[in-house]
Amino acid sequence: MARSSAGVWGIEIGQTAIKALRCSLVGGEVVADAFDYIEYPKILSQPEADADELINEALAQLLQRNDAINEKVCISVPGQSGLAKFFKPPPVEVKKISDIVRYEARQQIPFDLADVVWDFQIMPGSMVEEGYALESEVGLFAMKREMAYRQLAPFDELKIEVDEVQLAPIALFNMLTYDRMNERVENDIFDADNPPPSTVLLSIGTDSSDLIVTNGFRIWQRSMPIGGNHFTRQLTKDLKLTFAKAEHLKRNAREAVDPKLVFQTMRPVFNDLVTEVQRSIGFFRSIDKKAEIEELVITGNTVKMPGLAAYLGKNLGFEVSVIDRFNRLGGEDVHAIPTFRDNATTFAVCYGLCLQGLGVSQIHASLVPQEILTQRMVRAKKPWTLAALAALLAGMTIHYGLTQKSWATTHEDLWGGAKAAVTSTSTYSNEQKQTDGDLEAQLTYLNEMGTEVSGNAESRLKWLEVIRVINDVVPRPDFPDGKVLSPKELPYVDRKDIHVTEIETKFFEDLATWWSTPLLATRYREELRNWVELTGEKLRPEEEEAMLAAAEESSMGASSMSTGMDDMYGSSTSSIDAPAGGPEGPGWVIQLSCYHYHNEIDRIGFEGSDHVRRIMTTAFRNSKVKLPIGSDDNGNPIYDEFTMQEMGIDYPFLLNDERPREVEIANPDFDEDAYQAAIENRTDTATTRRDELRDADGNLVDLPTLIVRKHEFIYQFVWKENTLSERLKAREEARIKAEEEAALAGDADPLADPADVNF
C-alpha cells in the first residue's frame, strides 16, 4: 500500500468499539483532521461474540469511511498484554546504557529474549552531561512476540501497515504530559529530592482499567481487573435482566423508573473500584515516599455514568476532573462534531498515539517486531538495489568482453607453466580438503556415539534418583538407635513421620497445561503464604515477584479439587491461559497419597495440614540430598549434595486442605491369649470392644484396635528431568555467570564499593 506522510492515525481496538483519530502538525501545533468511532454489534468479551470477525468487520468499515488508510499508523495494546519496568542505572556512559538495559531485560522479563519484542528509552528529566548518564531512569517495555503478531493480525489481513505499537498506559502518559504538563516538562529539570506534584489518571475500560501516576517525568502504572462491564453484570445479576437491557439501563440510569434502586444495585461495584484505586495509590506511596498527589483525572466512556466522578472524589479525597476536552488539540471542525464531542473521553489513547507518531511525545519506544521493520526496509530499497545490480552487471559484462578480447591476443606458451602450477596446487588442495572432511566426519560420529552411550547410562538413573530423593525427603519415624517403638513407648500422636501409600506420575509436554488447571495456581500461592506464616521462611526473589503479580490480579474463591491425576488434568491440553509465575516446558507432575497421625487437637498450628507444611513442604523446598557422582581410585563412591531445585524438583504443595478424622487401626501390642483370658474372667455383662478389660492381677489388657486421628492428604510437586552431567554443567555455568556479573559490577565504577553497585 502506498504511504503518505501528511498525517498520523492513532487506532485503539477496544472491547466495545474501534476508536481512530487522525492528527497532523500545522505550524508546530497538533491538529485533529478526522476521527471515527465504530461500535461492534456485541461486546468482544461476551461468550457468543466472535472477536476476530467483529474486529475485521469494523476495520474494513473504517477503511471504507476514510478512503483507505495509507498514512502512518500507530496502534495501542492493552496494558496487561505487555510489561513496563523502570529502573535507575548507575552513572555510566550513554553508549553503554544499551548493555546495561540488555542485562536488566534478562532479569526483568520472565521469558527468553528471543521470544519477546522489547524496547527501552531514557526517561525525560534524566541528567546527561558530557556523554554520561548521571541521575537517570530507563523505561523498559516488552511484549511476547506471539502477542505482538496477534495484535497486528487484523491489520495485516487488510493490508494496513502498522508503524508503531504502544502500550495503552504509555499512550495515556504521552497524552497527559503533552496536553496538561507541557510547561513543566519543557522548562523544568527533574529534581528527585523535590519532585513536582503527581497526577493520577484513571482510564476505565470495558473489562479492565488502567491507573497511571505521573509527575511528567516519572511514571508508575497498574492494570486493574474492573471496568464498565462489571456494573452491567451487577445489574444483570441483581435485577434479573438480560445483558443488553442491563447495559441500556446503566447508560440511562437517571431516566429509569427507580434511579435510586439502580444506583444501590451498582454500589458494590463502585466500592470495589474505589478500593482498587485506594490500594494502588497506597502501594505507589509506599514505594515513592516523596510523591505528592495533587489531583485525579478520569477518562473512558464509563466516566459518563451519572455520579461516578463525584463518588470517586468523595471517597478518595482528591479533586476529580473528567478529560472530556483536550487543551492543546486543535481542529475545531472535529471538535464540533457531536459524535466526537459525546465520546471525547474515550479518545485519550488515540490522541497519545498520534503524538508519538508525530514525534512530539515524551516516550517514543515502539513494540513492532524488528523482523517486520527489516522486511519493510528491504522492500523499500529493493527497486533501487535491483537497478544498481543491473547497472553493475552491465558494466561487468562490458568489462569482461573487453578483457577477453585482450586475452585472446596473448600467446599460450607464456602462460602454460603458470597454469600447470595452478592446476597442481588446486589438485593438492582439493585432496587435503577431502581428507580433512573425512576425518571431521569420523570425529563427529565418534563424539555422537560417546554422547549417546554416556547419556543412556545417565538416563537410566534418573527415576532411581527421584525415588531416592522422595525416600530421603519424606519425614521418617524418630526411633532411637533404629529400634521400633510400640504405641505405649511412643504414641502415634507423637510420631512426626509421614506415610506414603501411593505415588502417581503424569508427564506434560508443557507444564503450563498443569499450571492452568482451574484454581491450581491460586491453591499453590495460598499454600506458599501459609508455609511462610508458619515457618517464617523467606521466598525466593522470583517467587516474591510472582506473588506480587498475582496479588494485582483479580482474586478467585477456593473450591474443592479432584485428587485423581487423570480426573484432574485429563489427557488433552487445557484451553485456559496459564497464570503468570508457573512452570513451563516439558516435565512431570508427581503426586503422593499420604497420611500421618500427628494430630493432637491441642497442638494448634502443629497438627493436620500445618504439620505437613512445617516438615514436608520445608523438606521439599530446603533439603539437600547426597547422591553419588563418581568413584575414587579404590572404587568407593564419591558423593555430592544437590538442592531440590538442582534436581529439577520445585512447586511442592499440599493439594487438599482437609481435617483429620478418627479411625480404628490394629494394635501392634495386642495379645490374643491375654485378651481371651480377660474376657472369660470378666464378671460384668459389657460386651463392646471398647470396654476396659483387666487380667487376673487387675492390669489393663490391650484391645485389638486403637482409635487415632488420621490426616489423609494429597501432595504434588513438579520434576523436570535432568541428568548428573546436566546438573554439574548448570552448576558450573551459574558459577561462571556469577563471576561475570561481579566483574561487570566492578567495571561500572572502579572507585565504588562493589556492594553499592546495583543494576
Buried (B, 14 or more C-beta within 10 A) or exposed (E): EEEEEEBBBBBBBBBBBBBBBBBBBEEEEBBBBBBBBBEBEBBBEBEEBEBEEBBBBBBBEBBEEBEEBBBBBBBBBBBBBBBBBBBBBBBBEBEBBEEBBEBBBEEBBBEEEEEBBBBBBBBBBBBEEEEBBEBBBBBBBBBBBEBBEBBBEBBEEBEBBBBBBBBBBBBBBBBBBBBBBBEBBEEBEBEEEEBBEBBBBBBBBBBBBBBBBBBBBBBBBBBBBBBBBBBBBBBBEBEEBEBEBBBBBBBEBEEBEEBEBBBEBBEEBBEBBBEBBEBBBEBBBEEBEEBEBEBBBBBBBBBBBBBBBEBBBEBBEBEBBBBBEBEBBBBEEBBEBEEBEEBBBBBBBBBBBBBBBBEBBBBBBBBBBEEBEEEBEEEEEEEEEEEEEEEEEEEEEEEEEEEEEEEEEEEEEEEEEEEEEEEEEEEEEEEEEEEEEEEEEEEEEEEEEEEEEEEEEBEEBBEEBBEBBBEBBBBEEEEEEEEEBEBEEBBBBEBBBBBEEEEBEBEBEBBBBBBBBEBBBBBBBBBBEBBBEBBEEEBEEEBEBBBEEBEBBEEEEEEEBEBEBEEBBEEEEBEEEBBEBBBBEEBBBBBBBBBBBBBBEEBEEBBBBBBBBBBBBBBBBEBBBEBEBEEEEEEEEEEBEBBBEBBBBBBBBBBBBEEBEEBEEEBEEBBEEBBEBBEEEBEEEEEEEEEEBEBEEEEEBBBEBBEBBBBBBBBBBBBBBBBBEBBBEBEEEEEEEEEEEEEBBEEBBEEEEEEEBEB
